[in-house]
Amino acid sequence: MTDWTSLSFVVVDVEGNGQQPPDLVELAAVPIVGGVIGEPMSWLVKPDTSIKHFATRIHGLTNKDVADCPPFEDITGNVLAALNADALVAHNAHVDLGVLRRKLTGWESPEVFDTLKLARRLVPGMNGYRLGNLVEAFSLAEGLPEDLTPHRATYDALVAARLFVLLATKAASLEELRGQPPKGVDEDALF
């Protein structure tokens, strides 16, 4: 059995402009190496199309906030460097991955761990599995700087990193974290 800390992870969160498909407005990446959460990296980006009002109501970012920010193409190298890990982690990962794949043409995602799916599997019986519910249930925002707020990329990536570490420590092994049966056990065997 392999310990999950043998892999390097990067936890990502994206905030979008409210368009369909969403375009990137903010991105945060938080490394986890040796089981230790590292310093977050984040970027504000001027999207190709304007931020819709309802998206601003969620994350608080306006078109004025990103008017002088670089386009995504200017930060691609930094983003690719931040994403260089054995595995990627996100809450409701298909959303973040969709945005990253559209912005990073040709990028191959590493193995993905979705904290939404992991939480449903490893901590059944919760009242809800939205990130905010899990942050509250497990006090994941304690000690974060007060200028970080929910629905902003750095806050969401940091609490998702804390959630991932919590969930990973509940799993007995990397294989269990991946949802794989223990070696030598017939998955269909009746006990």
C-alpha positions in Angstrom: 0.0 0.0 0.0 1.3 3.4 -0.9 1.0 6.5 1.3 -0.7 9.4 -0.4 2.1 11.8 0.7 4.4 10.1 -1.8 2.7 12.2 -4.5 2.9 15.9 -5.1 -0.5 17.6 -5.5 -1.7 20.9 -6.7 -5.1 22.2 -5.6 -6.7 24.5 -8.1 -9.7 26.8 -8.1 -10.9 29.0 -10.9 -13.4 31.9 -10.9 -15.2 32.6 -14.1 -16.8 35.4 -16.0 -20.3 33.9 -16.0 -20.3 33.2 -19.7 -20.9 29.8 -21.2 -18.5 28.2 -21.4 -16.9 30.1 -18.6 -13.8 32.1 -19.2 -11.1 32.5 -16.5 -11.1 35.6 -14.3 -9.1 34.3 -11.4 -7.0 31.2 -10.8 -5.3 29.9 -7.7 -3.0 27.0 -7.2 -1.9 25.5 -3.9 0.8 22.9 -3.8 0.8 20.0 -1.4 4.2 18.2 -1.1 4.9 15.5 1.4 1.4 16.0 2.8 2.2 19.7 3.7 0.2 22.5 2.2 2.4 25.1 0.6 2.0 28.8 -0.3 -0.8 29.7 -2.7 -0.2 31.3 -6.1 -2.9 33.3 -7.7 -3.6 35.3 -10.8 -6.2 37.8 -11.8 -6.8 37.7 -15.6 -8.6 40.0 -18.0 -11.1 37.6 -19.7 -11.8 37.6 -23.4 -15.4 38.7 -22.7 -16.8 40.8 -19.9 -17.8 39.5 -16.4 -21.6 39.0 -16.1 -23.4 40.7 -13.2 -24.4 37.4 -11.6 -20.8 36.2 -11.6 -19.8 39.4 -9.8 -22.5 38.8 -7.2 -20.8 35.4 -6.5 -17.1 36.2 -6.4 -17.2 40.0 -6.2 -14.9 40.6 -9.1 -15.9 43.4 -11.6 -14.7 44.2 -15.1 -13.0 47.3 -13.5 -11.0 44.9 -11.1 -9.5 43.1 -14.1 -9.3 45.9 -16.6 -5.5 46.3 -16.2 -4.8 42.6 -15.6 -2.9 40.5 -18.2 -4.6 38.3 -20.6 -4.3 34.6 -19.8 -1.7 34.1 -22.6 0.8 36.3 -20.6 0.7 34.0 -17.5 0.5 30.6 -19.3 4.1 29.7 -18.4 3.6 30.5 -14.7 0.4 28.6 -14.6 1.9 25.5 -16.3 4.8 25.6 -13.8 2.3 25.8 -10.9 0.3 22.8 -12.3 3.4 20.7 -12.6 2.5 18.0 -10.0 1.7 14.3 -9.9 -1.9 15.0 -9.3 -4.4 17.8 -9.5 -7.1 18.4 -6.8 -10.2 20.5 -7.1 -13.7 20.6 -5.6 -16.2 19.7 -8.3 -13.1 19.2 -10.5 -14.8 19.0 -13.9 -15.6 22.7 -13.8 -12.0 23.8 -13.1 -10.6 21.2 -15.5 -12.9 22.3 -18.3 -11.7 25.9 -18.0 -8.0 24.9 -17.7 -8.2 22.6 -20.8 -9.8 25.4 -22.8 -7.2 27.9 -21.8 -4.2 25.6 -22.0 -4.4 24.1 -25.4 -2.6 20.7 -25.5 -2.2 20.5 -21.7 -2.4 17.0 -20.3 -4.0 16.9 -16.9 -2.3 14.7 -14.4 -4.3 12.3 -12.2 -7.3 14.2 -10.7 -8.8 13.9 -7.2 -12.2 15.6 -6.8 -12.8 16.6 -3.2 -16.5 16.6 -3.8 -16.5 13.0 -4.8 -14.0 12.0 -2.1 -16.1 13.7 0.6 -19.2 11.9 -0.5 -17.3 8.6 -0.4 -15.2 9.0 2.7 -17.5 11.0 4.9 -21.0 9.8 4.1 -24.1 11.3 5.8 -23.2 15.0 5.6 -26.0 17.5 5.2 -24.4 18.7 2.0 -21.2 18.5 0.1 -20.9 22.0 -1.3 -17.4 23.4 -0.4 -19.0 25.9 2.0 -20.8 23.2 3.9 -17.7 21.2 4.3 -15.6 24.2 5.3 -18.1 24.9 8.1 -18.5 21.3 9.2 -14.7 20.8 9.5 -13.7 24.4 10.5 -11.4 24.5 7.5 -11.2 28.3 7.3 -9.7 28.8 10.8 -6.6 30.8 10.8 -6.8 32.0 7.2 -6.1 35.7 6.6 -9.2 37.8 7.0 -8.8 39.3 3.5 -9.5 35.9 2.0 -13.2 35.3 1.3 -15.3 32.5 0.0 -15.8 32.3 -3.8 -12.4 33.8 -4.4 -9.9 31.5 -5.9 -7.2 31.6 -3.2 -9.7 31.1 -0.4 -11.4 28.2 -2.2 -8.1 26.6 -3.2 -6.7 26.8 0.4 -9.9 25.4 2.0 -10.0 22.7 -0.7 -6.4 21.8 0.1 -7.2 21.5 3.8 -10.3 19.4 2.9 -8.1 17.1 0.7 -5.5 16.6 3.5 -8.3 15.8 5.9 -9.9 13.3 3.5 -6.5 11.8 2.5 -5.7 11.1 6.1 -9.1 9.3 6.5 -8.1 6.9 3.7 -5.9 4.1 4.8 -3.8 4.3 1.6 -3.4 6.0 -1.7 -5.3 3.1 -3.3 -8.2 3.7 -1.0 -8.1 7.4 -1.7 -8.3 6.5 -5.4 -11.2 4.3 -4.6 -9.4 1.1 -5.6 -9.9 -2.2 -3.7 -7.0 -3.5 -1.7 -4.5 -5.6 -3.6 -5.4 -9.3 -3.5 -9.0 -8.7 -2.8 -11.6 -9.7 -5.3 -13.8 -6.7 -5.7 -16.9 -8.9 -6.4 -16.3 -11.4 -3.7 -19.0 -11.9 -1.2 -17.9 -12.0 2.4 
